[in-house]
Amino acid sequence: MGQSKNKQISAVLWKKIKPLLPQVKPSPKGGRPRLDDELALNGILFVLRTGIPWEDLPQELGFGSGMTCWRRLREWQKAGVWHRLHMLLLADLRGAGRLDFSRVSLDGASVPSPRGARTRGPIPPTAANSAASATSSRIAKASR
């Protein structure tokens, strides 16, 4: 396991996260050993907390290169790790009675409409003939 004096996450949190990460088999071709997931996660968190560019992640921290951490972030996003972690942590907070819903808001753009919901009919035009628009024009486009 990666031991670093600059750890960003606790051992308790790491125990929750580790089972959510995809298992990667070593390449049969060999090659450079894969950076420990805990170190990569600490590198990701360092970059996200500080706002530094990925390529500026200090090697002295022991979290691997910024590009390695960025690739791991992308890999875990594709694998759904962040969503599953979010749901796990919400469930933990809910179980401990620590969720505060007093300031919750919901935007319809981020939540799909339930099946069977009423749909609106087509929106009627507001004028008899169409006017010029900034997004579409009857004038032919200039050749490039």
C-alpha positions in Angstrom: 0.0 0.0 0.0 1.1 3.5 -0.7 2.4 5.2 2.4 2.8 8.9 2.1 3.1 11.7 4.7 0.8 13.8 2.4 -2.2 11.5 2.5 -5.4 13.2 1.6 -7.9 10.6 2.8 -8.3 8.6 6.0 -7.9 4.9 6.3 -11.6 4.6 7.2 -12.7 6.4 4.0 -10.2 4.3 1.9 -11.8 1.1 3.2 -15.1 2.3 1.8 -13.7 3.4 -1.5 -11.4 0.5 -2.3 -14.2 -2.1 -3.0 -15.8 0.3 -5.5 -12.7 0.5 -7.7 -12.4 -1.8 -10.8 -9.9 -4.6 -10.5 -7.2 -4.3 -13.1 -5.2 -7.4 -14.1 -1.5 -6.9 -14.8 -0.6 -6.9 -18.5 0.8 -10.2 -19.7 3.4 -8.2 -21.6 4.8 -6.8 -18.4 5.8 -3.1 -18.3 5.9 -0.6 -15.6 3.9 -1.5 -12.5 0.6 0.3 -12.0 0.6 3.1 -9.5 -1.3 2.1 -6.3 -4.9 3.2 -6.4 -4.7 4.9 -3.0 -1.8 7.0 -4.2 -3.6 7.9 -7.4 -6.7 8.9 -5.5 -4.6 11.1 -3.2 -3.0 12.7 -6.2 -6.4 13.3 -7.8 -7.7 14.9 -4.6 -4.6 17.1 -4.3 -5.0 18.5 -7.8 -8.8 19.0 -7.3 -8.3 20.7 -4.0 -5.5 23.0 -5.0 -6.6 23.7 -8.6 -3.1 23.2 -10.0 -2.8 21.9 -13.6 -2.4 18.1 -13.7 1.1 18.4 -15.1 2.2 20.5 -12.1 1.5 17.7 -9.5 4.7 17.7 -7.5 6.5 14.4 -7.8 7.8 14.9 -4.2 4.3 14.1 -2.8 4.6 10.5 -4.0 1.3 10.5 -5.8 2.7 9.6 -9.2 2.5 11.9 -12.2 -0.4 14.3 -12.9 -1.1 12.5 -16.2 -1.4 9.1 -14.4 -3.8 10.6 -11.8 -5.8 12.2 -14.6 -6.1 8.9 -16.5 -7.1 7.2 -13.3 -9.8 9.8 -12.7 -11.1 9.3 -16.2 -11.0 5.5 -15.9 -12.9 5.6 -12.6 -15.5 8.0 -14.1 -16.2 5.7 -17.0 -16.5 2.8 -14.5 -19.1 4.7 -12.4 -16.9 4.8 -9.3 -17.8 8.4 -8.4 -21.5 7.8 -8.6 -21.4 4.6 -6.5 -19.2 6.4 -3.9 -21.6 9.3 -3.8 -24.6 6.9 -3.2 -22.6 5.0 -0.6 -21.7 8.2 1.3 -25.2 9.5 1.1 -26.5 6.2 2.5 -24.0 6.4 5.4 -25.0 10.0 6.2 -28.7 9.1 6.0 -28.2 6.1 8.3 -26.4 8.3 10.8 -29.2 11.0 10.6 -26.7 13.5 9.3 -28.4 14.6 6.1 -29.9 18.1 6.3 -32.7 18.6 3.7 -33.6 22.1 4.9 -31.8 23.7 2.0 -32.4 21.3 -0.8 -33.5 22.4 -4.3 -34.3 20.4 -7.4 -34.0 21.5 -10.9 -36.1 19.8 -13.6 -33.2 19.9 -16.0 -31.2 17.5 -13.9 -34.0 15.0 -13.1 -35.8 13.0 -15.8 -39.6 13.2 -16.1 -41.3 10.1 -14.7 -42.8 7.6 -17.1 -46.4 8.3 -18.0 -46.0 12.0 -17.2 -48.2 14.4 -19.2 -46.5 15.9 -22.2 -47.3 19.3 -23.6 -48.5 19.6 -27.2 -46.6 21.5 -29.8 -46.0 25.2 -29.2 -48.0 27.3 -31.7 -46.1 29.9 -33.7 -46.4 33.4 -32.3 -46.6 35.2 -35.7 -48.0 34.4 -39.2 -44.6 34.5 -40.9 -41.2 33.8 -39.7 -38.8 36.6 -38.9 -35.0 36.8 -39.4 -33.1 34.9 -36.7 -29.6 35.1 -35.4 -29.4 31.3 -35.6 -30.8 30.8 -39.1 -30.9 33.0 -42.1 -32.4 32.9 -45.6 -29.2 34.5 -46.9 -26.8 32.0 -48.4 -23.7 31.4 -46.4 -20.5 32.9 -47.8 -18.1 30.4 -49.3 -14.9 29.9 -47.3 
